[in-house]
Structures are given as C-alpha cells and as structure tokens.
Amino acid sequence: MLELGIRLSAVGELVKPGNVIADIGCDHGYLSIALVQNHKAKRMIACDINKGPLAAAEKNIRTCNLSEQIELRLSDGFEKVQVGECDGAILAGMGGPLGLRILYDGKSVMKGWKQIILQLQSKIPLVRFVLKEWGFVTEEENMVMEDGKFYPMMRLSLPKNNDFFECDIPDFEAYLKDAEERLQKQSSDEVCECTYGKSLLENHSPVLYAFLEKEEQRLLSIVENFDPDENTEPERALARVNAEMDILMLAKWKLQGA
C-alpha cells in the first residue's frame, strides 16, 4: 500500500467513497493510487496539463498494478473529462484563482456530482467567498501542517440551483478582482469565516490556532518594523495590516469558544 504524506493523506480522508473520481493536477499520481487502494474510488481519471508528471504517474501506477483502474489524460483542467464520466473531483496543490477558474470552466461536466475536494494554496479567503456566492456548500474542512507549511482543504457539495451552471463570466480576472472588493465590504464575521474557515473555527481546530499564532507574529513584526518612507501610501498600508490583525483576533476569540 502506498503511504502518503500528511497533506495528501488529509485530502484523501475528505473523499467520500465514489465510483469514478477525477484527480485534476494529479502530479505523480500518488493520491489517485491511494484512493483506489483504499477503496475510496473504483476508478480514477488522473489528469495533468504537463507530460512530465503524467509520465511519472504512469510509471507509479504500473508499479502498483493499477493501470486498469486509473486512466491518465493530458488535460487542461476538465478539458478531457466527459459529461457523466465522474461523480466527483479533486483539485489539490494549485493556486486559488486557478482552481476557481478550473471549476468555472468545467461546470458543464459536473452536474450530478456528489463531491468536489479542494486543497488550494493561495487566496483562500477569496476562494471561500466566491464558492459561497456560486452556491457551493462546504460539507467539511480541515487544515494540516507539513514541513512547516499550513494547508487548508475542504469538501464541497454542488449548488442546488442552476445559477452557477448558467452564469457567464467574460472576464474572469476582472470578476475575481471585483469579488475581492466585495469581500472586503462584508461584515467582520463574514470576512473572518472566509479567511479562516467557519467549520475550522467552530470545531476549535488546533492546527488553525497554530496558524493564527504564526500569523499574529508576522503582523506584529510588520508593525514593529514599519517604515513610512518605504511605502507610497503608508497610512493605507498600515490600515490594511491593522484590519488583518482585527480579523485575526476575532478568529482567535471565536476559536477559543468565547
């Protein structure tokens, strides 16, 4: 049996047993292999945009005698995934805006899916906010630490109405920029939950608490070493840091069950 690292193991634990799951950005195929071996999936469609990782994945899959259960595809997101082939998907290890774009571009093939697992690595508050606007429901969240880095992840159920599936976003970059501005106009509670994860806060995640402690030290260091002469708009820059600190302290208050 293949043994995964902390991050990929946690991603796998979020997966509900399914028939066929698409692993988008499969890299070396380790997660796809583990899910089949652990009977989380009967079959996997392992996709990557680059030939190098697919070649490594093919070797690993062949070594584990799983070539019949795991199909490899050179694919940009869901480009080579057909309607009705899967009942779920995993997007792990990519940036937040890219993950959102892949979901949006692939919306035509995902109706009827039971789950989407996301482990994205940047712009997480924006990711949570946009997913909520689109109508996705976060069923479960987790956060783990591996090699000193923190990795939030979540399992989603699909929107129940057709608004997301029928929406048209002609300029996705502009849409995300506008979404970031809308997020900043939300209540402190909403910004806090989008930034740190509602269920992680409610479940008093010890890993999230460790992350908040690290972030607090980072923000305090910025304030202590702040040099107005190095900023074109020092008051605005300092205000942003203070706003981050306010949301962080609210998160700590929520996390401690106050």
GIQUIPE-V350622 format. One record per residue. PHI is phi as a letter, one per 30 degrees, with the letter a starting at -180 (NA if undefined). D_LAST is the distance of its C-alpha to the last C-alpha in Angstrom with 1 decimal. Layout:
BEGIN
phi=PHI d_last=D_LAST
phi=PHI d_last=D_LAST
END
This chain:
BEGIN
phi=NA d_last=43.4
phi=d d_last=41.9
phi=c d_last=38.9
phi=c d_last=36.4
phi=d d_last=34.1
phi=d d_last=30.3
phi=d d_last=29.8
phi=d d_last=32.5
phi=d d_last=31.7
phi=d d_last=28.2
phi=d d_last=29.7
phi=d d_last=32.2
phi=d d_last=29.6
phi=d d_last=28.2
phi=d d_last=31.7
phi=d d_last=32.6
phi=e d_last=36.2
phi=b d_last=38.6
phi=d d_last=42.3
phi=b d_last=42.6
phi=b d_last=39.9
phi=c d_last=40.6
phi=c d_last=39.3
phi=c d_last=39.5
phi=i d_last=39.9
phi=d d_last=40.8
phi=h d_last=41.9
phi=d d_last=43.7
phi=i d_last=42.9
phi=d d_last=40.8
phi=d d_last=38.1
phi=e d_last=40.7
phi=d d_last=42.6
phi=d d_last=39.6
phi=d d_last=38.7
phi=d d_last=42.2
phi=d d_last=42.6
phi=c d_last=39.4
phi=i d_last=40.6
phi=d d_last=37.7
phi=b d_last=40.5
phi=d d_last=44.1
phi=b d_last=45.0
phi=b d_last=43.5
phi=c d_last=44.7
phi=c d_last=43.9
phi=c d_last=44.3
phi=a d_last=44.4
phi=d d_last=45.9
phi=c d_last=47.7
phi=d d_last=50.6
phi=e d_last=49.8
phi=d d_last=46.6
phi=d d_last=48.3
phi=d d_last=51.2
phi=d d_last=49.0
phi=d d_last=47.2
phi=e d_last=50.5
phi=d d_last=51.6
phi=d d_last=48.4
phi=d d_last=48.7
phi=d d_last=52.4
phi=d d_last=51.7
phi=d d_last=49.3
phi=h d_last=51.9
phi=b d_last=49.6
phi=d d_last=51.8
phi=d d_last=52.3
phi=c d_last=48.6
phi=b d_last=47.3
phi=c d_last=49.0
phi=c d_last=48.8
phi=b d_last=49.0
phi=d d_last=49.3
phi=b d_last=47.1
phi=d d_last=45.2
phi=i d_last=42.0
phi=c d_last=43.1
phi=e d_last=46.5
phi=c d_last=48.4
phi=c d_last=46.2
phi=c d_last=47.9
phi=e d_last=46.6
phi=i d_last=46.1
phi=d d_last=46.2
phi=b d_last=42.6
phi=b d_last=39.7
phi=l d_last=37.0
phi=a d_last=36.6
phi=b d_last=34.7
phi=b d_last=34.3
phi=b d_last=33.1
phi=i d_last=33.6
phi=c d_last=34.4
phi=d d_last=33.0
phi=d d_last=30.7
phi=e d_last=33.2
phi=d d_last=36.0
phi=d d_last=34.0
phi=d d_last=33.4
phi=d d_last=37.0
phi=d d_last=38.1
phi=d d_last=36.1
phi=d d_last=37.6
phi=d d_last=41.1
phi=c d_last=40.9
phi=d d_last=39.7
phi=d d_last=43.2
phi=c d_last=43.2
phi=c d_last=39.7
phi=d d_last=40.0
phi=i d_last=39.4
phi=d d_last=37.5
phi=c d_last=34.9
phi=a d_last=32.6
phi=b d_last=32.1
phi=c d_last=30.3
phi=c d_last=29.4
phi=b d_last=28.8
phi=c d_last=29.3
phi=b d_last=29.2
phi=a d_last=28.7
phi=h d_last=27.3
phi=d d_last=24.5
phi=e d_last=22.6
phi=d d_last=26.0
phi=e d_last=26.7
phi=d d_last=23.6
phi=d d_last=24.3
phi=d d_last=28.0
phi=e d_last=27.6
phi=d d_last=25.5
phi=d d_last=28.1
phi=d d_last=30.8
phi=j d_last=29.3
phi=d d_last=28.4
phi=c d_last=25.7
phi=d d_last=23.4
phi=d d_last=23.8
phi=a d_last=22.2
phi=b d_last=21.0
phi=b d_last=21.2
phi=b d_last=21.2
phi=b d_last=23.5
phi=c d_last=25.0
phi=b d_last=28.8
phi=h d_last=30.9
phi=i d_last=28.1
phi=c d_last=27.3
phi=c d_last=24.3
phi=b d_last=25.2
phi=d d_last=23.0
phi=a d_last=24.8
phi=a d_last=24.7
phi=c d_last=26.8
phi=c d_last=27.8
phi=c d_last=29.7
phi=d d_last=32.2
phi=e d_last=32.2
phi=d d_last=33.6
phi=c d_last=35.5
phi=c d_last=38.2
phi=e d_last=36.8
phi=d d_last=35.9
phi=d d_last=39.2
phi=c d_last=41.3
phi=d d_last=39.7
phi=b d_last=41.9
phi=c d_last=40.5
phi=d d_last=43.6
phi=b d_last=42.0
phi=d d_last=39.0
phi=d d_last=38.3
phi=d d_last=38.2
phi=d d_last=36.0
phi=d d_last=33.3
phi=d d_last=33.6
phi=d d_last=33.2
phi=d d_last=30.1
phi=d d_last=28.5
phi=d d_last=29.2
phi=d d_last=27.8
phi=d d_last=24.5
phi=d d_last=24.1
phi=c d_last=24.6
phi=d d_last=21.7
phi=d d_last=18.5
phi=d d_last=15.8
phi=d d_last=13.8
phi=d d_last=17.0
phi=d d_last=18.0
phi=d d_last=14.7
phi=d d_last=15.3
phi=d d_last=19.0
phi=d d_last=18.5
phi=c d_last=16.3
phi=j d_last=16.7
phi=e d_last=14.6
phi=d d_last=15.3
phi=d d_last=14.8
phi=d d_last=11.2
phi=d d_last=10.8
phi=c d_last=12.8
phi=h d_last=11.1
phi=e d_last=14.4
phi=d d_last=15.5
phi=d d_last=18.2
phi=d d_last=16.0
phi=d d_last=14.1
phi=d d_last=17.6
phi=d d_last=18.6
phi=d d_last=15.9
phi=d d_last=17.1
phi=d d_last=20.6
phi=d d_last=20.1
phi=d d_last=18.6
phi=d d_last=21.7
phi=d d_last=23.9
phi=d d_last=22.7
phi=d d_last=23.0
phi=d d_last=26.5
phi=d d_last=27.5
phi=d d_last=26.6
phi=d d_last=28.3
phi=c d_last=31.4
phi=d d_last=31.6
phi=b d_last=35.2
phi=e d_last=35.9
phi=d d_last=39.5
phi=c d_last=38.4
phi=b d_last=36.7
phi=d d_last=38.7
phi=b d_last=35.8
phi=e d_last=33.8
phi=d d_last=31.7
phi=d d_last=30.7
phi=d d_last=30.0
phi=d d_last=27.8
phi=d d_last=26.0
phi=d d_last=25.3
phi=d d_last=23.8
phi=d d_last=21.6
phi=d d_last=20.4
phi=d d_last=19.7
phi=d d_last=17.7
phi=d d_last=15.6
phi=d d_last=14.8
phi=d d_last=14.2
phi=d d_last=11.7
phi=d d_last=9.9
phi=d d_last=10.2
phi=d d_last=9.0
phi=d d_last=5.6
phi=d d_last=5.8
phi=d d_last=7.6
phi=d d_last=5.6
phi=i d_last=3.8
phi=d d_last=0.0
END
